[in-house]
Every structure is written in structure tokens, then in C-alpha cells.
Amino acid sequence: MSKGNGKNTDLDNLKKYSNQPPAAIDVEKMVLGAMLLEVEAVPKAIEILKPEYFYDKKHAYIFNSILSLYDANEPVDTVTLYEELKKDGKLEEVGGAAYLSKLAEDISSAANIDYHARVILEKWILRKLISTSFEIATDAYQGREDVFDLLDQAEAKIFSISEESTKETFKSMDVAVREALELIESIHNKNISAFSVPSGFYQLDEMLGGFQKSDLIIVAARPSMGKTAFALSLARNAAIEHKVPIAIFSLEMSTIQLATRLISAEARINAHSVRTGKFRAEEGAKISRTVHKLSKAPIYIDDTPALNILELRAKARRLKTEKKIGLVIVDYLQLMSSSFRVESREREISIISRSLKALAKELEIPVIALSQLNRAVEQSSDKRPMLSHLRESGSIEQDADVVLFLYRPEVYFDTAQGEEDIKGLAEVIIGKQRNGPIGEVKLQFIQDYARFENRELFRTEIPETASPPSVSDEDFPI
């Protein structure tokens, strides 16, 4: 759009076109005529069009009446359409019986109904873009709201046009079963990365089949259980081992804090030593090698505080387009806002969780959201979390495809208690899996590095050089 020259503004440029909105009246007539000519044309048009997509109001009335007939399993022809419009009091408004007859007579074939319907859709999109642009320009000129809120609203309005005009397409059973077979064979051959994002923890991947595309995964725990450390372990495993581009939205910790944690975990050097600079010379060399390795990892971090769901979705879409991200991690859900005024925090969390699920489906990638548990966990004798402990909203459980709980017994109990050595034991409890079993997986949490590992392999992976003394949970604001 051209810049203003003092008198002529962008808004004025838009107004020049307001008297000539994009439309295809003749094509609208052809589509309606085709629907009256051949019954097979009706479902084809319905799959693409809605009454409001027609520019001519009388054509919208006619299309709506055809929809009513089709929905009632009534035949669609000039006679039944005449009666339907008459019943609704719209017959004279559309031009009477003569206009209906002319629609049917002026078309000889319905062969191009799909193409013609899409022309109508495209004209509607153009009109909608123009009207939405007016709204955005008006809001901008008035300047009554924060400029960044205006940006979010503008993007949401434009995106809503795309969502409204994009239809789900059906797949034949032939295509569906072939795609299902590819998935089954891939899983059978242990190639889960072809259709999902591996967690890097083999027992967890065996139970989940990796993090599936379009799934919302909730990772929930009480404070100090290691939610952020677990999320970073997932990010490292996916990005470094499987080359999956990752987006991390961190509402609690800064990018530098997360990067420091990643360095400590990957280099296996005490996190406190890394933060304070109190490490040995050989560890310094190891840190340098680790930084070089991590710098090549496709991990993208956004540490915007108080991020709202509209901003997050907009940024995720952009990263999907520009960086081809295959996984989104949100740390954490309760720190987000919805961008809308709502009557309660529970309602707001419900909007956020539903939006995250919609984002996963839209981008066709898994979305992992960390979540706090309520204090009711502390009242139970074994301190083990359950679905009822999810904080602030039951809709989190409803929207999630998978719910994982982190539980470290040593946080609550003496490490010498019981028959099993619970030092470093971390249980990942699968509290919900929409398409699979529930259960638990045992991992090892190495507190010095804030790193999770496969428990069975832990003993063989411990480096020979001892790390500085362990530090307490307070050193890890998890």
C-alpha cells in the first residue's frame, strides 16, 4: 500500500476501493443454477460455500434455502426451492419464480461447480480482508489501546479469516489405511521419529510412541520436582539427537538462564559451578566444546514475560514457517494470560489450554505445556500426583491428549527409606493417554546437572571425573 503524501493516507487509499468490492455475480448465478440442475452439485458446493460468501443478498437467501432442503433430505429443484423461499417470506425478495427458473435455464452443465465455488470463496476472502483492514486501520487511528495489543488483535482478525475459509478435507478409506499402515510399520521398525518426536527416554517412548503430531501434552508437578529440567532434557534429546527444531516459550526463566542450564546438563558439570564460574580448567574446556555443540542445535527460545496466548500462537506460526519447528514447549501454563477479559481464572486457563490444543492441530506438531499441581498433593500419604490435582481447571485434563506427572520420592522421604534406593529416582507417571495405556516410567534425575536420564543406563554414563559437591533444590528454581 502506498504511503501518504500529507493528505492521502493509507485509510484514504482503502476508501477508494470501498465502492467497488470484489464480487462475481455471474459466477454466483452459475453455482446456484448448477445446484438446481444436478443433485450431485449440491454437496460439492456446500463443502466450500456458506450463505454469507455470496455478495448478492438474494443469492445468499437462495443458497440458504437450498441448504435447508438438502438438510431435510428434500429434493432440490425450482419447485421445492420456490416453496421453501415462499415459506420463509423471501420469494419476492429474490425475484420470484421467474428468477429461479432463469437460474436453472442459464446453465447447461455442473461440471465446473468446484472451480466456480472457489471463485466465490476467493471474492469473499478479498471483501473480508478489505473490511477487516478498515477495522484495523480505524483502531490504529483512534489509538485507544496498547499498540502491541492492537498488533495481536490485528493478527488474530486476519488469521480468523484463514480459519473460517479453510475447510477440512475428507480422505478416502484407501488413503487413510495406507497412511495408518505407514505409521504402524514405522513404529514396528522402531522408527518413531518418522511420525512423532522422540522423548529420548526409551521406556517412555515405548509407552507413548513418542510425542505425536497434533497432541497437547501436559507435564505437571509440584515445585522442585524438575519440570523445567525435564522440559530441557526433552528439548536436548529431540534437537541434538534427532535434529528436530524446537521452540521454547519460557515465561519464568530468561534465555540466558535456560542456556546456562543446557550447558551444565550437556557438559555434565555442576550447575552452580557453571553459574558462579567456579570450575576447573579442564571443565572450562569442556564448557567451550559444549557451547560449540549447542550453538548448532535448532532450539529457539522466547522469554517474553506474561506472554498471552495470541502472542504465543502468532510466534509459533512464524517459527513453523521460518524454522520448520517440530515441537513447542511452554514453561509454564499458569503464567500465561488469555488476552480476553474473563470472569474467572479457571475460565482463562480453560481458554489457554484449548488454544494450545488448537495450535498443536493447526501446526500438526506436538505442544508440551508445563503445569503446576495444587497443594492437595501434599495432603496424600504417598504424595503421588493424580489428575484431580491439576491446578485451576479440569479443562486441562479434557484438552490434553497426554498428561505426565513428575514425582521424585526423595523430595518428601528419606533416601534410605524402603527397599528401593530412591536417591535420584524420578517417576514419570502417565496419568492420561488418549490413545494408549497409562502407567509409569522410572528415570534418573542428576541434581548436580539438573538432567534427566534413562535410569538403567545411568551407572555406565557417570563420568570418571567427580563433580563438585551437590547443591540443594533451592539452587534450581524449577
N, C-alpha and C positions, 0 to 999 in steps of 0.2 A: 504494500500500500504506500502511495507517495506521501512525502512529508508535507506538512502545512507550509504556506508561504506568508503567514500573517493573518489572512482572512480565511483561507481554505484549510480546514482541519481534516484529520482522518475521519472524524464523525460526519463532516460535510460530504466527504467522498462516499461514505456508506449511504448517505441520504440520497445521493444522485441515482442510486440503483433501486431505491425503495418502491418506485412506481413501476418497475419492470422486473418483478420477481421471477425467478426461473420456473418454468412450467411447461408441460407438454400436453395440452388439452386434447389434441387429436389422438395421442397415444393412449390417454385415459379412456377415450371413446372406444378405441380398438380393443383394449383389455376387457372392458365391460361387455362389448359385443361378442368377444371370443368366449366369455363365460356363459353367455346366453346361447351361443352356437353349439358348444361342445361341453358336455358334463365333465370330461376329463380335465378341462382347463380350470375348473373352479378350485380344486385343491392346490394346483400349481400356483395360482395367483394368491391364494390365501397364505401359502407358505412364505411369500415375500412381502405382501402388502397388508396395510391396515387402513381403515377408512380415512384417518387423518392424513395419509400420504397423498390423497387426491387434492389437487388445487381447486378444482371446480366443486363448490359445495354440493351441487345436485349429484355429481358423480360419487361423492362421499356417501350421500344418502342411499344411492342405488347400491353401492358396494356393501354397505351395512345391511341392507335388506337381503341381498344375496347371501351374506353370512348367516343371517337368521334362518333363511330357508335351508341352507346346507346343514346348519347345526341341528335343525329339526328333522333331518332326513327327508325333506320335501324336494320334489323335482324343481330344477331351476330353469325357467323359461319365461317368455314375456307375459304369459297369462298369470303364473304364480307370482311373478315379481310385481305385476300390476296390482294384484290383490293385497300383497304384503305392504306395498307403499300406500295403498288406499287405507288399509287398516291403521297404519302409523300416521296418517294425515299428511303425507309427504308427496302424494301423487301429483297434484297440481304444481307443487314447487319444483319438481324435476322436469316438468314439461308434458306430463300426461302420457297417455297410451301411445300417441304419435311419436314421442321422443324415444320411448322404449323400443318401438318397432324399428325406428331408423337405426338405432344402435345395432340391432341384430342383423338388419339388412345390409349395412355398410361394410360388413366383414365377411370374407369368404373362407378364411381358414384360421384356426387357433394354433397353428404350428409354431409361431414365434412368441407365444404367450410369456415364456420365461424372460426373454430379452426385453419385451415391451414392459413387463412388470418392473424390471430393474431400472429402466429409464425413468419410470415414475418415482421409484425409490430414490434415485440419484437426484432428481429435481427437488424432492422433499428435503434431502440432506442439505442441498445448497440453500434452500429457503430457511431451514432451521439454523444453519451456520450464520446467515445474514442476521436473523432476528436475535440469535444469541450474541453475536458481535455487537449489536446495538445495546443489549443489556450490559455487556461487559464495558463498553465504551461509556455508557451513562454512569455506571458505578464508578468508573475511573475519574470521570469529570467531576462527579459530586465529591469524591474523596472523603467519604464519611467513615470508612473503615481502614484498618491497618492494611498497608499496601501488600504485605505478604499473605494476609487473609484473602485479599482480592485475587491474588495470583492463584491461590489454592481453589477458590470458588470458580475462577475462570477455567482452570484446567478441568475441574470436576464437571462443569457445564458442557465443555467440548467433548469430554470423554463420554458423558451420558448420551450424546448423540450417536457416538460409535456403538455403545452398548445397545441402544434402542434399535439401531438399524442392522445389527449383526444377528443373524438367525442361526440357531443350532441346526446343523445338517444331519440328516439321518444316514446311517450306514447300513448297508445290506448285511444279512447274516453271513454271507460269504466273506465280506471284508472283515467283519467283526471276529469271526472264528479264526481267520488267518492271523490277525493281529494278536489274538489271545494265544495262538499256538506259538508265535514268535516269543512271546513273554514266557510261556511255560518252558520252552526249550532253552531260553536264556537262563532262567532260574535253575533248570535241571543241570545245565553245564557250568553252574556257579558263576555265571557272568551277570551278576545282578546290576552292575553299573550301566548296562545297556538300557535298562528301563527304570532305574532308580539311583539314588545317591547312597553309596555305602556309608555306614557309620564308622567303619574301621574296627569295630568290636565284633568279632566273628560270631559269637553266640547271639548277640543282639540282631545281627544281620540275618542269621538263620531263622529267627522268630519273626522278624518284620519283613524280610526280603529287601532290606534297605529302606530308605525313606522314599516312598512312592510319589510320582508326579501328581500334582494337584491335591496332595494331602496336607492338612493342617496338623502339625504335631505339637502338643503341649508338653513341655518339660517343667515339672512343678516340684518344689521342695521348700522346706523351711530355710531361713537364713543360715549361712555357714555350712550348708551341705555341699556346695560346689557347683551351683547352676552355671555360673559364668565359665568356670574352669571346664566343665563338661561341654558347654557350647563351643568353647575354643578348641577342645580336643576333637570335636566333630568337624569343625572348620578346617583344622590342620589335616586331619585324615583325608577329608574329601578333596581339599585344594592341592595338597602336596602329593599324596599318594595316587589320587585318581584324576587330578587336573580339572576338577570341577570348579568353575568360577563361583565365588561365594560373596553375598552381600550381608554385612553385619550392621544392624542398626542398634547402636549402644546408647541407651538413654541414661545410664547410670555412670559408666566409666568413660574416660576420654580415650581418644585414639592412641595416644602415647602410652597410657596405662595398659591398654589391651596389647599393644605391640610389645611392651616390656614383658608381659605375661607370656606371650607367644615365644619370645626369645628364650625366656627361662625354661619353659616347657620343652621346647625343641632342643635346646642345648643341654638340658638336664643339669642346670646349675641353679642353686638355691635362689628363689625369687627375691628374698630380702637382700641377698648379696648383690644381685643384679641392680636392684633399685638404689642401693646405697653406694655402689661402686666398690664394695669390699670383697673383691675376688682375686684369686691368684693369677699370675701371668699366663699360665697355660689355659686358664679358664677364659681370660681375655681373648686369646687367640681363637678359642672355641666359639666365643660370642661373635667374633668377626665372621667366622665361617657360617655361623647360623644366620646372621643378618644377611649375608650374601644369598643364602639359600631361600630365606623367607621373602626377600625382595622380589623374587621371581614367582612367588605364589600368587595366584589370581584371587586375592582376598581384598574386598573393598569395604572400608569402614566408614560409617556416618555416625558421628557422635553428637548430633543435634539434640540439645536437651528439650524436654517437654514436646517431643515430636507428636504431631497429630496424625490420625490415620490417613487423611487425604494427602498430606505431605509424603508420608511413607509410601503410599501406593504410587504416587507420581514419580518418586525417586526410583522405586523398584522397577517400574515400567521402563524408565530411561536406561537403567543398568541392564535390563533384559535386552533392550535394543542395541545398546552400545557395547556391552561386555559379555553378552550371552550368559548371564548368570544362571546357574542351575540349582541354587539353594539360597533361601533368605533366612536369616536368624535375627530374631527380635529380642533384645535384652533390656527391660522385660515388660510384659504386657501391662501391668498395673501402673506403670509410669507414663503410659500414653494417654492422649485425650482424643475425643471423637470429632472435634471441630463443630459439633452441634450442641445446642442447649438442650439438655435432657433433664427429666425430673429426678433422677437418682443416679448414683454412681454405678449401681448394679445394671441399670439400663445402658449406661455409657459403655461399660465393659462388654455388654452383650453386643452392642453395635460394633465395637472394635474386633471382637472375636469373629463375628460374622463377616466383617470386611476382610480380615486376614484369610479366612477360608475362601472368600470370593477372589482374592488376589492369587491364591495358590491355583485355583481353577483357571483364572484368566491367563496367567503366565505359564501354566502347565509345569510348575515346579513345586517341590515341597517347601513349605514355610514352617519353620520351627520357632515357636514363641515360648520364652521362659515365663514362668508364672509363680507367684507366691502362694503358699498354703496358709490357711487360717490357723489360729492358735489352738484349735480343738485337737490338733495332732498331739500337742504336749500333754493333753489330759489322758490319753490312752496309755495303757501299761507298757506296751512294746514300742510306742512312738512311731509305728509304721503308718505311712500316709494312705488314704483311701480317696476315692472320687468325691466323697462328701466333704472333703477338706479343701477342695478348690475354692479359692478366695473370691468373694464378691459376686459370683454369678454362676448359676447352674448351666447357663448357655455355653460356657466354655466347654463343659463336658459334651454338650449336644453338638456343637460345631466341630469339635476335634475329631479327626479320624483315628488318631493315636494319642493316648495320654501316658506319659512316662513319669514316674516318681523317682527321685533320688533319695536314697536312705543310707546314712552312714552310722552304724550302731555305736561306733566309738565316740561320737559326739555326745551320746547320752549315757553310755555304760562303760564300766572299767574294761580296758582292753584284755584283761586276764579272765573276764567273766565268761562262763560257758565253755563248752568243749572246743568250739572252733575259735581259731585266732581271728579276732575281729579288727586287729590293727590294720588300718589301711583298707579294710573291706568297704566296698561301695556297692550297694544293690540298686540295680535299675529295675524298678517294678513296672511291668506293663499292665496298667490298670484298665486300659481300654484299647482295643484294636478292632476297628470296624470290620476288617476282612481277615482276621486271624485270631490266634489264641492269645490269652493273657498268661502271665507268668512272671518270672524274674530272672535276671542275669546278674552274675557276680563279676564285678570289676575291681581293679586295684586303684586306689587314689593315693598318689605320691604327693604328700602335702608340701614337701620342700620345693617341688617344681609346679605345684598346682596342676597336676597332669593325671589324666585317667588312662589306664592301660588294661589290656586283657590280663586277667588275674593269673591264669595258668602260665603265661609267658613272662610274668613279672620277674621271677627269680633269675632267669637266664639273661634278662636285659639290664640288670643293675650294673652300672659302670664300675670298673675296678677302683677308680679314684673316688674316695669318700667325699661327700659334700660337707659344707659347714653344718653346724648343728641345726636341728629342726626349729621352726618358728611356730608360733601359736596361730589359732584360727583368726585372731584379731588382725594379723598381718595380711589377711586375704579378705577384703571387703566383698564377699561373694553374695 
